[in-house]
Amino acid sequence: MGMNLDQYTPEFTAKHIDGHQLIHLDSDRLKALGVSSQSDRATIKKKLRDMRKAQEKLEKQREKKEKKEKKVMEEKEARRSGKLPLSSDSAC
């Protein structure tokens, strides 16, 4: 709808195309769903590419954050168990 292609909504809905399926559609599948206009298919495919890139970026950020959180937790655990000094500014 945000791309002014509302005319395809009924067919996509009837075929139960959800977000996960939508992001993986190619030209052939779009044609089968009634997107006969080459221009409309190109518009949809470009938007889907943009969405995939944004999704990949978010996943990478999430993985990076999880790794950082895991590292912090491991360091805290190591300090508690006496395996690491309490401060990295130690004068030893």
Disulfide bonds with the S-S distance in Angstrom:
none
